[in-house]
Amino acid sequence: MKSFGSTAEQSRIYNERVILHLVRQFPDISRANLAKQTGLSAQTISVITSSLLERQLLSLAGKVSGRRGQPSIKLKINEQGAYGLGINLDRDHISAALIDFSGACVLQLEREVSFPTEIVAKQVAQDLIAEVQQTLGSDWCKVEGIGLARPDYMHGWLESLVTDINQRSDLSSLQLALEYWTSNAFEEWLAEFTGLRCYSELDSVAAVNYELLLAGTAAPKHFFYLFVSTACGGSFVANGECYFGATGKAGSFGLIPSATGKHGKWVLEALSLSSLRRYFIVNQQAFPINEQAWQEEKNQQLIDQWAGEVAQEVQPALASVIALYDAEAILIGGRLPSVVMTSLIHHIEVTQKSHSLLPVPPIHIAQTAHAASVLGAAVLPLYETFAPHKDVLLLNGAK
């Protein structure tokens, strides 16, 4: 078994990231409290925080009063110290988000695009990035990188996921065009176009990164994140970090077969916005286009029926996750409207409890929910550059 060590430089970088993470969690924290939280010496804390202040990643938040001796300074994240730019490319939209170093969203843009091809995706991305550059002006140089979040298997399951009538008329041509997304060519183009390093992740993993690093309330240490968009996927978090498995495919919840196949053979087909759209079409009801429409009684009845059926379809798959992982919680994020998400959670809880000998963990809507994937994409460069994940400590470490 191979063992890995750390250099003094790696340890310093890791300690810097731990301090940044603590200041993010506890704004106005003092150097003395940082020393208590980390176990590092007062001198080490002083050296590291002075460096972070000089690099404008931290800023002063005042002084601790009511203490004997020299007052201790309080520290906070400098919001303008760095930025993360994210692009979320999905089967039904392309969006962009710019977040500052505190995690606050500075700008969020979205364009509806059904199953975008290479040409369409590049044109939309160029337009979105231009708006971000205009917003930042001279601070564009503080953007740490560009994150790309997108689903896997973009060219698959078109028969069940495509609902646009024009695209459905020639699925074979669409599938051929979408094979572009089986390579990393778009990531390479983004890096060349922006002059920034591009960090790419599955949309579900990107969403989890935001939940872990920047969401307002601290996330559990061990949870399963279920991401629902045009299709669905998942991500495991173990001890506060994403678990990827031997080949990086851990959490592929959508690739588990559904219970009966009524809404699609695979979970990714059954538990999806496409499935919900198909359900409205089959029941000859217009798909809601705003919050008021979602609240209409006839639509709520249909939502409740769909949620009940889908909860049955994913029951064995979710029971497996619960049994094998023993999570503290299950978080559900993505692009389902809140009224649909609430109904779905209710039916999943009822269904799981009636079929399981094991306790069902709490199921909650993720903090970022609808914007999770694009904010997660924007987090990627900040996460890779500033988060205290353990790989930073390892010589030749890799996920």
C-alpha positions in Angstrom: 0.0 0.0 0.0 1.4 3.4 -1.0 1.6 6.1 1.6 1.8 9.9 0.9 3.5 12.6 2.9 3.4 16.4 2.9 5.9 19.1 2.3 6.1 22.2 4.6 4.7 24.3 1.7 1.7 22.0 1.4 1.1 22.2 5.1 1.3 26.0 5.0 -1.2 26.1 2.1 -3.6 23.7 3.9 -3.4 25.8 7.1 -4.2 29.0 5.1 -7.3 27.3 3.7 -8.4 26.1 7.1 -8.1 29.6 8.4 -10.1 31.0 5.5 -12.8 28.4 6.0 -13.0 29.2 9.7 -13.2 33.0 9.0 -16.0 32.2 6.5 -17.9 30.2 9.1 -17.3 32.6 12.0 -17.1 36.2 10.7 -15.3 38.7 13.1 -13.3 35.8 14.6 -10.2 36.9 16.4 -6.7 35.5 16.0 -6.8 34.1 19.5 -9.9 32.1 18.7 -8.4 30.9 15.4 -5.5 29.5 17.4 -7.9 27.7 19.8 -9.9 26.3 16.8 -7.0 25.1 14.9 -4.4 24.2 17.6 -1.8 26.3 15.7 0.5 28.6 17.6 -0.3 32.2 18.0 2.8 33.1 16.0 1.7 30.8 13.1 -1.8 32.3 13.1 -0.3 35.8 13.1 2.1 35.0 10.1 -0.7 33.3 8.0 -3.4 35.9 8.7 -0.9 38.8 8.0 -0.2 37.2 4.6 -3.9 36.7 3.9 -4.5 40.4 4.8 -1.7 41.5 2.6 -3.1 39.5 -0.3 -6.5 41.1 0.4 -8.3 37.8 0.9 -9.1 38.8 4.5 -9.9 42.2 5.9 -10.1 43.8 9.3 -13.5 43.8 11.1 -12.5 45.8 14.1 -10.9 44.9 17.5 -12.0 42.8 20.4 -12.9 45.1 23.2 -13.0 44.5 27.0 -9.7 42.6 27.1 -6.5 43.3 29.0 -3.4 44.0 27.1 -3.2 44.8 23.4 -6.6 44.5 21.7 -7.0 41.5 19.4 -8.1 42.3 15.8 -11.2 40.7 14.3 -11.1 39.2 10.8 -13.6 38.7 8.0 -13.5 37.6 4.4 -12.8 40.3 1.9 -15.7 40.0 -0.5 -13.7 41.6 -3.3 -10.6 39.5 -2.7 -11.5 36.9 -5.4 -14.3 35.9 -7.7 -15.6 32.6 -9.1 -17.3 32.4 -12.5 -19.5 29.5 -13.3 -21.3 28.2 -16.4 -24.0 25.6 -16.0 -24.9 23.8 -19.2 -27.9 21.5 -19.1 -30.4 19.9 -21.4 -32.9 22.8 -21.1 -30.8 25.9 -20.3 -27.4 27.6 -20.1 -26.7 29.9 -17.2 -23.9 31.8 -15.7 -23.1 33.1 -12.2 -20.5 35.3 -10.7 -19.9 35.0 -6.9 -17.6 37.0 -4.8 -15.2 35.6 -2.2 -17.8 35.6 0.5 -20.0 33.4 -1.7 -22.6 36.1 -2.4 -24.0 36.0 -5.9 -23.0 39.2 -7.8 -24.7 38.3 -11.0 -26.8 35.4 -12.3 -27.9 35.0 -15.9 -29.9 32.3 -17.7 -31.0 31.4 -21.2 -33.5 28.7 -22.1 -32.0 26.4 -24.7 -33.3 22.9 -25.4 -30.5 20.3 -25.8 -27.8 22.8 -26.9 -25.4 21.9 -29.7 -21.8 23.1 -29.8 -22.5 26.2 -31.9 -25.5 27.3 -29.8 -23.6 26.6 -26.5 -20.6 28.6 -27.6 -22.7 31.6 -28.7 -24.7 31.7 -25.5 -21.6 31.3 -23.4 -19.9 34.1 -25.1 -22.8 36.4 -24.5 -23.1 35.5 -20.9 -19.3 35.9 -20.2 -19.4 39.3 -21.9 -22.0 40.5 -19.5 -19.9 39.2 -16.6 -16.8 41.0 -17.9 -18.8 44.2 -18.2 -20.0 43.9 -14.7 -16.6 43.3 -13.2 -14.6 45.8 -15.3 -11.0 46.0 -14.0 -11.7 43.4 -11.3 -11.9 40.7 -14.0 -8.3 39.9 -13.1 -9.5 38.7 -9.7 -11.5 35.9 -11.2 -9.8 32.7 -10.0 -11.1 30.5 -12.8 -14.2 29.4 -14.6 -16.2 26.4 -13.4 -18.3 24.3 -15.8 -21.1 22.1 -14.4 -23.0 19.9 -16.8 -24.7 16.5 -16.8 -23.1 13.3 -18.0 -24.6 11.3 -21.0 -26.0 14.5 -22.7 -26.7 12.4 -25.8 -28.5 9.6 -24.1 -32.1 8.7 -23.4 -33.4 11.3 -25.9 -36.6 9.4 -26.5 -37.8 10.0 -22.9 -36.0 13.3 -22.0 -36.6 15.4 -25.2 -40.0 17.1 -25.0 -39.6 19.7 -27.7 -41.8 18.7 -30.6 -39.4 20.0 -33.3 -36.4 18.2 -31.8 -38.4 15.0 -31.4 -39.0 14.9 -35.1 -35.4 14.0 -35.8 -33.8 12.5 -32.7 -31.1 10.7 -34.6 -29.6 14.0 -35.9 -29.9 15.5 -32.5 -28.1 12.6 -30.9 -25.3 12.9 -33.5 -24.9 16.6 -32.7 -24.9 16.0 -29.0 -22.0 13.5 -29.1 -19.9 16.6 -29.0 -20.5 16.6 -25.2 -18.8 13.2 -24.8 -15.4 15.0 -25.0 -13.8 17.8 -23.0 -13.6 20.1 -26.1 -16.0 22.7 -24.6 -13.9 23.0 -21.4 -10.8 23.5 -23.5 -12.7 26.2 -25.6 -13.8 28.0 -22.4 -10.3 28.1 -21.1 -9.0 29.5 -24.4 -11.8 32.0 -24.8 -11.6 33.4 -21.2 -7.9 33.0 -20.6 -8.8 31.3 -17.3 -8.3 27.8 -16.0 -11.4 25.7 -16.4 -12.7 23.4 -13.7 -15.3 20.9 -14.8 -17.6 18.7 -12.7 -20.9 17.0 -13.0 -23.8 19.3 -12.1 -24.7 17.3 -9.0 -21.1 17.4 -7.7 -20.9 21.2 -8.4 -24.1 21.7 -6.4 -22.7 19.8 -3.5 -19.5 21.9 -3.5 -21.6 25.0 -3.0 -23.5 23.4 -0.2 -20.3 22.4 1.5 -18.3 25.6 1.1 -20.6 28.6 0.9 -24.2 27.8 1.8 -25.4 29.8 4.8 -26.0 26.9 7.2 -23.3 24.3 7.8 -24.1 21.1 5.9 -24.1 17.7 7.6 -20.8 15.7 7.5 -22.4 12.7 5.9 -25.3 13.1 3.4 -26.6 12.1 0.0 -27.4 14.9 -2.4 -30.1 14.1 -5.0 -29.9 16.5 -7.9 -33.1 16.8 -10.1 -33.1 18.7 -13.4 -34.0 17.6 -16.9 -32.7 14.2 -15.7 -31.3 13.4 -12.2 -28.1 12.4 -10.5 -26.6 12.2 -7.1 -23.5 12.7 -5.0 -22.2 11.2 -1.8 -20.6 13.4 0.9 -18.5 11.5 3.5 -16.9 13.4 6.4 -17.5 16.8 4.8 -16.0 15.9 1.3 -17.4 14.4 -1.9 -16.8 10.7 -2.3 -16.1 9.8 -5.9 -15.2 6.1 -5.7 -12.7 4.1 -7.6 -13.5 5.5 -11.1 -15.3 8.7 -10.1 -18.8 7.4 -10.7 -19.9 7.1 -7.1 -23.4 8.6 -6.6 -24.7 7.7 -10.0 -28.2 7.5 -8.6 -29.9 8.1 -12.0 -28.3 5.0 -13.5 -30.2 2.6 -11.1 -33.3 0.9 -12.7 -36.7 2.3 -11.7 -39.2 0.0 -9.9 -41.6 -0.7 -12.7 -40.5 1.4 -15.7 -43.8 3.4 -15.8 -42.0 6.7 -16.1 -38.9 5.4 -17.7 -36.6 2.4 -17.3 -34.0 4.3 -15.3 -34.3 6.5 -12.3 -32.8 9.5 -14.3 -35.9 9.3 -16.6 -38.5 8.8 -13.9 -37.3 11.4 -11.4 -36.9 14.4 -13.7 -38.4 17.6 -15.1 -38.8 15.7 -18.4 -41.0 13.1 -16.6 -43.1 15.9 -15.0 -43.5 17.6 -18.4 -44.6 14.3 -20.0 -47.1 13.7 -17.2 -48.7 17.1 -17.9 -48.8 16.3 -21.6 -50.4 12.9 -21.2 -53.0 14.4 -18.9 -53.7 17.1 -21.5 -52.8 19.9 -19.1 -50.7 22.9 -19.9 -47.3 22.9 -18.1 -47.2 25.8 -15.5 -45.0 28.7 -16.5 -45.0 30.8 -13.3 -45.4 30.5 -9.5 -49.1 31.4 -9.6 -49.8 28.6 -12.1 -48.0 26.0 -10.0 -50.3 26.9 -7.1 -53.5 26.3 -9.0 -55.6 23.5 -7.5 -55.8 21.4 -10.8 -52.0 21.6 -11.2 -51.3 20.7 -7.5 -53.5 17.6 -7.9 -51.5 16.5 -10.9 -48.2 17.3 -9.1 -49.3 15.2 -6.1 -50.2 12.2 -8.4 -46.9 12.4 -10.2 -44.9 12.7 -7.0 -46.7 9.7 -5.5 -46.0 7.6 -8.6 -42.3 8.7 -8.9 -41.7 8.1 -5.2 -42.7 4.4 -5.8 -40.5 4.2 -8.8 -37.4 5.4 -6.9 -38.1 3.6 -3.7 -35.8 0.5 -4.2 -33.0 2.8 -5.4 -33.3 5.2 -2.5 -33.6 2.3 0.0 -30.3 1.0 -1.3 -28.7 4.3 -0.7 -30.0 4.5 2.9 -29.0 0.9 3.7 -25.5 1.1 2.2 -24.5 4.6 3.1 -26.3 5.4 6.5 -26.5 9.1 5.8 -27.3 11.8 8.3 -29.6 13.4 5.8 -30.8 13.4 2.2 -30.7 16.8 0.5 -32.7 17.4 -2.7 -31.7 20.2 -5.0 -32.1 21.2 -8.7 -34.7 22.7 -10.9 -38.0 21.4 -9.6 -40.3 24.1 -8.5 -40.6 24.4 -4.7 -44.3 23.1 -4.7 -43.2 20.0 -6.6 -40.2 19.5 -4.4 -42.3 19.7 -1.2 -44.8 17.2 -2.6 -42.0 14.9 -3.7 -40.3 14.9 -0.4 -43.6 14.1 1.4 -44.3 11.1 -0.8 -40.7 9.8 -0.6 -40.8 9.9 3.2 -44.1 8.1 3.3 -43.0 5.5 0.8 -39.6 4.8 2.3 -41.0 4.5 5.8 -43.6 2.0 4.7 -41.0 -0.2 2.9 -38.0 0.0 5.1 -36.8 -1.7 8.3 -34.1 1.0 8.7 -34.7 4.5 9.9 -35.2 7.0 7.1 -32.9 10.0 7.5 -34.3 13.5 7.3 -35.0 14.7 3.8 -34.7 18.4 3.1 -34.6 20.8 0.2 -31.0 21.9 -0.4 -30.2 25.4 0.6 -29.4 26.6 -2.9 -32.1 24.4 -4.6 -32.9 25.9 -8.0 -29.6 27.8 -8.5 -27.5 25.0 -7.1 -25.7 23.9 -10.2 -24.7 27.3 -11.6 -23.6 28.6 -8.1 -21.8 25.3 -7.7 -20.0 25.9 -11.0 -19.0 29.3 -9.8 -17.7 27.8 -6.6 -15.4 25.3 -8.4 -12.5 27.6 -8.9 -12.8 29.0 -5.4 -13.1 25.5 -4.0 -10.1 24.2 -5.8 -8.0 27.2 -4.9 -9.1 27.9 -1.3 -11.0 25.0 0.3 -9.2 22.8 2.9 -9.8 19.5 1.2 -7.3 16.8 2.3 -5.7 16.3 -1.2 -3.9 19.6 -0.7 -1.7 17.8 1.9 -0.8 14.8 -0.2 2.2 14.5 -2.4 0.9 13.4 -5.8 -2.6 13.3 -4.3 -5.5 13.1 -6.6 -9.2 12.6 -6.3 
